[in-house]
Amino acid sequence: MQEVAARASARGELTRTILVENLVGRLLDAEEIQDWIPCFFDGRGSRRRAIALDGYSQDEFTLDGTLHLLIVDLRDDASPCMLNSAEIKAAFSRASAFFAEARSGRLLDDRNPERPDASTQVADLARFIQEQAGAIKTVRVLLLSNAVLGSRFKQVDRDAVDGVKLELHVWDLYRFHQLAAVGGRELVDIDLTAFVASGLPALPASIGDTGYSAYLCVVPGRLLADIYEQYGSRLLEGNVRAFLSAQGKVNKGIRMTIRNAPENFFAFNNGITATATAVEIDKSDGIHRLVRVRDLQIVNGGQTTASLYNACLRDQASMDRIFVQMKLSVFPNEVAEVMIPEISRFANTQNKVSDADLFANHPFHRKVAELSASVWAPPAPGSQQMTHWFYERARAQYQTEQFKLKPTEKREFLIRNPKHQVITKTDLAKFENTWRKQPHFVSRGAQKNFVTYADAVREEYDQRPADFNERWFQHVVARAIIFRSTEKQVSSAAWYSGGYRANIVTYGVARLVKLIEDEYPDRVIDLDRIWRTQRVSVAVAKQLVLCAEAAFRVLTSPPPHWSNITEWAKKEQCWQAVAAANISLLPDLQVDLKLTGEERGEHRDARMLAKQDNAISAQVEFIRIAENGYWRRALTWPATRSLLSGGEYGILTMAAQRPGWVPSDAQAKKLMAIAKKLGEEGLL
């Protein structure tokens, strides 16, 4: 709550807004949902029944007709309080009543005195529900609370609205705590006997002491469909949901086989590849049977699984003759995080898994974290204290860093790393893609925008790692300051009527970049100045407000065929319209610009310095792994000779056979490249 209060103050937002973002952010990291749209509403429906909502997610809609509705129960007590059954049922009732009112069209009826404004996100959602009434099959109501679920609570029975299944999922303080304790996502623990009475027959397939176990199974199609119905696309998180919608060619083929030739499904389908961290085996009748699987993840075959669910529950297709082959690899926790992404990379052949999907483990993140910890920011206005801008690679990393500190050490940490100077990886992608004039990508949601950014920056980092240096990080911070300053100004602007602030801000900042490109082609914004002062100037602030207002006008006046503003903001046509909007240019802005040639020269200098630093780092890393006998092991590894060229093998021989030898800069870089190549082939 202290973190929430600090961020609310820094961003000029209500505490409730920031707390909702905090809780939803944890679900995003846990991949319970992929993205969300805030949608705050509290009113009355027909027969004066209470209706309310805080947000929604429709990412799984095209996959299986599922819509997530979010409703929040927040407490401001000094200590945790209880969340009882009556409160849970009341919240569930308000959310389900919202859905019923929207589906029937009553919510947007002109005669409804509490009809939401047509230009709000509430109206967008209501129109979507009404237009897609026949396609919505399941509504999952997620109740989020910072209270603790009472022990007497009994799960609310599943209900239905005109044939649409309603589910309630309660996320209380304790469940969020458990989520953090297991590394940021809730594990899938499946009792297979609940689906197959005696368990699933399996053939052990691991060979020797490989450090993991493996099984081959033939899985009934109905079993996969039932498991997917219960756990949803959480089963596919190892595959980072790299599946297509039901309109894709692969899924169309799967569905046609299910409908027209189910007996051929086993022959036509490649099956699924899955992983787990533990299994329970029953061998009482002499047959290996899987009875429980912990942390099941389908890393290849997500489309098969989702298509079976669609065919079974949406198309009412028979599953009696559908069987799927499954390869299940079981890894202990300590190696699962390393191996599962690799299996996902190599197992996926039907549909390419983007490199961006596996970007979480890329050296880019380690570099940003390293810069974050080493680069000191100048004192903010009114302060004498130099600070860091903390890069949070993983959810709750900022808090985790504090757990091991004594009270005095924690106070010092917070002084050096203020809460309002935390940048998450999705924040970084948002700032950078906005600056690249891609606000329509940013508007697609944090996770999708991150994947888009990852696609681009991975290639850039691999080709020009020296570009990502101390000055680059300073410019990232400057862009963060611009973005967050714009957030505050939009919130207090007279023309701002509430809603779509995230879209207005990203479009407004991108429009400023475009404005300067058009009006001053030989100049750029002086980000170094913003870094030095840790704030935007009065002129830049005023120009940002003008750009944001122009973006607001375009966003909230979409063309007739784009009545949904949220969807309109995701389109490149929207950015083109904002980019073409007429904006007054303030003459005072010139003071905050610098010549493009000067900027390029400073960029070259920073890149050369980074190259020198990287060379030293390569030598340090060479010595570090030499102390563990790595180079001798690499030379004697059987596969080494066939993997390396003659020159590579020669320099490796020098490293392995000359104790105490220190390579030159160029040699150290070559040796680290050799280590990377051998590591990719399995030498650790």
Secondary structure by P-SEA (a helix, b strand, c coil): caaaaaaaaaacccaaaaaaaaaaaaaaaaccccbbbbbbbbbcccccccccccccccccccccbbbbbbbbbbbccccbbbbcaaaaaaaaaaaaaaaaaaaaccccccccccccccccaaaaaaaaaaaacccccbbbbbbbccbbbbcccccccccccccbbbbbbbbcaaaaaaaaaaccbbbbbbcccccccccbbbbbcccccccbbbbbbbccaaaaaaaaaaccccccccccccccccccaaaaaaaaaaccccccccccccbbbbcccbbbbbccccccccccccccccccaaaaaaaaaaaacccccccccbbbbbbbbbbccccccccaaaaaaaacccccccccccccccaaaaaaaaaaacccccccccccbbbbbccccccaaaaaaaccccaaaaaaaaaaccccccccaaaaaaaaaaaacccccccccaaaaaaaaaaaaaaaaaaccccccaaaaaaaaaaaaaaaaaaaaaaacccccccaaaaaaaaaaaaaaaaaaaaccccccaaaaaaaaccccaaaaaaaaaaaaaaaaaaaccccccccaaaaaacaaaaaaaaabbbbbbcccccccccaaaaaaaaaaaaaaaaaaaaaaaaaaaaaaaaaaaaaaaaacccccccccaaaaaaaaaaaccccccccaaaaaaaaaaaaaaaaaccc
